[in-house]
Amino acid sequence: MCSGKVEQKSDEEIAKLVQSGSANSFGELIDRYQDKLLRYGKRFLFNYDDVEDAVQEVFIKAYENIQSFNTKMKFSPWIYRIAHNTFINIIRKSKREPISFFDPDTFFAKSLRSDNDVESEANKHFDKMEVEKHLKILKPKYREPLVLYYIEEKSYQEISDILRIPVSTVGVRINRAKNIIKDNTTTPLR
């Protein structure tokens, strides 16, 4: 283990400390991720009353399952995956938006494009502020990768890891989300 203060350690090193029995070290992970997950939850759930409870539930699940975390992997996609599952379960329970098990985006994704090709295509002429203004019109399967990419600034590979979908599907969903937003706005997007 590395010496030094917990605040100076990587997320993965802190997770390893927690796995070794240092429960208090988990507080540092909460400090690092609470605002990020609250922001993510607000853009995903829209019901701000649910968000704080949902994020608290995410941290409880993360703590309860910390032993299953592989400290050789990145911590961020792991906790975002827990958040994703928690938020989806909240939506399902409230029956606000139906969630389909057949995913045409994955089925029809052009898997031959590389991560860089897909990512550079998604970056063309799209404004972060437009994403913020129009999130409510998107279904969760399109909203989530858009939020992760433009707001949380995750890479396509990280989004793929979080959502457990192919990288090419991430690109397809982001492009479809942008097209939905473009089709529903009266002001032209840059």
C-alpha positions in Angstrom: 0.0 0.0 0.0 1.1 3.5 -0.6 1.9 5.7 2.3 0.5 9.2 2.7 -2.9 10.8 3.3 -6.0 9.2 2.0 -6.8 12.4 0.0 -3.6 12.0 -2.0 -4.4 8.4 -3.1 -6.1 7.3 -6.3 -9.7 6.1 -6.2 -8.4 2.6 -6.7 -5.9 2.8 -3.8 -8.7 4.0 -1.6 -11.0 1.2 -2.7 -8.2 -1.2 -1.8 -7.9 0.3 1.7 -11.7 -0.1 2.1 -11.4 -3.7 1.0 -8.7 -4.2 3.6 -11.0 -3.0 6.4 -10.5 0.8 6.5 -14.2 1.6 6.3 -13.5 5.3 7.1 -11.5 5.6 3.8 -14.8 5.2 1.9 -15.7 8.7 3.0 -13.1 10.1 0.7 -14.7 8.3 -2.2 -18.0 9.8 -1.2 -16.4 13.2 -1.1 -15.0 12.7 -4.6 -18.1 11.3 -6.2 -21.1 12.8 -4.4 -21.4 16.0 -6.5 -20.7 14.2 -9.7 -23.3 11.6 -9.1 -25.8 14.2 -7.9 -25.3 16.1 -11.1 -25.6 12.9 -13.2 -28.7 11.9 -11.3 -30.4 15.2 -11.8 -29.9 15.0 -15.5 -31.1 11.4 -15.7 -34.0 11.3 -13.2 -35.3 14.9 -13.4 -37.2 14.4 -10.1 -34.8 16.2 -7.8 -36.5 14.7 -4.7 -35.4 11.2 -5.8 -31.8 12.1 -6.7 -30.3 12.6 -3.2 -31.9 9.3 -2.0 -30.8 7.6 -5.2 -27.2 8.8 -4.8 -27.2 7.7 -1.1 -28.4 4.3 -2.3 -25.6 4.2 -4.9 -23.0 4.7 -2.1 -24.6 2.1 0.1 -24.5 -0.4 -2.8 -20.9 0.5 -3.6 -19.8 0.0 0.0 -21.7 -3.3 0.3 -20.1 -4.5 -3.0 -16.6 -3.0 -2.6 -15.1 -6.5 -2.3 -16.2 -7.3 -5.8 -14.4 -4.2 -7.2 -11.2 -5.2 -9.1 -8.6 -2.5 -7.9 -6.7 -3.1 -11.2 -9.6 -1.5 -13.0 -10.8 2.1 -12.9 -13.1 3.0 -10.0 -15.1 5.7 -11.9 -16.9 3.4 -14.4 -17.6 0.9 -11.6 -19.5 3.4 -9.5 -21.2 5.0 -12.5 -22.4 1.6 -13.4 -23.9 1.2 -10.0 -25.5 4.6 -10.4 -26.8 3.7 -13.8 -28.5 0.5 -12.5 -29.9 2.4 -9.5 -31.4 5.2 -11.7 -32.9 2.7 -14.1 -34.5 0.8 -11.3 -36.0 4.0 -10.0 -37.4 4.8 -13.4 -38.8 1.3 -13.7 -40.4 1.4 -10.3 -42.0 4.8 -11.0 -43.1 3.6 -14.5 -42.3 7.1 -15.8 -40.7 5.8 -19.0 -40.8 2.3 -20.4 -37.5 0.6 -20.9 -37.2 -1.9 -23.8 -35.1 -5.0 -23.7 -34.7 -5.1 -27.5 -32.1 -2.5 -28.4 -32.0 -1.7 -32.1 -29.0 0.6 -31.5 -26.9 -2.3 -30.4 -28.4 -4.7 -33.0 -27.8 -2.3 -35.9 -24.7 -0.5 -34.7 -21.9 -0.2 -37.2 -19.2 -1.9 -35.2 -16.5 -1.4 -37.9 -15.9 2.2 -36.9 -13.2 2.9 -34.4 -13.6 4.7 -31.1 -11.8 7.8 -32.5 -14.0 7.9 -35.7 -17.2 7.7 -33.7 -16.0 10.2 -31.1 -14.8 12.8 -33.6 -18.1 12.5 -35.5 -20.1 13.1 -32.3 -18.1 16.2 -31.5 -18.9 18.0 -34.7 -21.0 21.2 -34.2 -22.8 20.3 -31.1 -23.1 22.6 -28.1 -23.1 21.4 -24.5 -25.7 24.1 -23.6 -28.1 22.6 -26.1 -27.7 19.2 -24.4 -28.6 20.7 -21.1 -31.7 22.5 -22.4 -33.2 19.5 -24.1 -32.5 16.4 -22.0 -36.1 15.9 -20.9 -37.2 15.1 -24.4 -34.9 12.1 -24.6 -35.6 8.5 -23.6 -33.1 7.3 -20.9 -31.2 5.1 -23.4 -30.3 8.2 -25.4 -30.1 10.7 -22.5 -27.6 8.7 -20.5 -24.8 8.5 -23.0 -25.3 12.1 -23.9 -25.0 13.2 -20.3 -22.0 11.0 -19.7 -20.2 12.4 -22.7 -21.1 16.1 -22.7 -21.7 16.8 -19.0 -19.6 14.2 -17.2 -16.9 14.3 -19.9 -16.5 10.5 -20.1 -14.8 8.9 -23.1 -16.7 6.6 -25.4 -14.8 3.7 -23.9 -15.8 4.7 -20.3 -19.4 5.1 -21.4 -19.3 1.7 -23.0 -17.9 0.2 -19.7 -20.6 2.0 -17.6 -23.6 1.1 -19.8 -22.2 -2.2 -20.9 -22.8 -1.6 -24.6 -20.4 -1.6 -27.5 -18.4 1.6 -28.2 -20.1 1.8 -31.6 -23.5 1.8 -29.9 -22.4 4.7 -27.7 -21.7 6.7 -30.9 -25.0 5.7 -32.4 -27.0 6.7 -29.3 -25.2 10.0 -29.0 -25.9 10.8 -32.7 -29.5 9.7 -32.4 -29.9 11.9 -29.3 -28.4 14.9 -31.0 -30.7 14.3 -34.0 -33.8 14.1 -31.7 -32.7 17.4 -30.1 -32.1 19.0 -33.5 -35.5 17.9 -34.7 -37.2 19.4 -31.6 -35.5 22.7 -31.5 -36.4 25.8 -33.5 -33.0 27.4 -33.2 -30.3 25.9 -35.4 -27.5 24.1 -33.6 -23.9 25.0 -34.3 
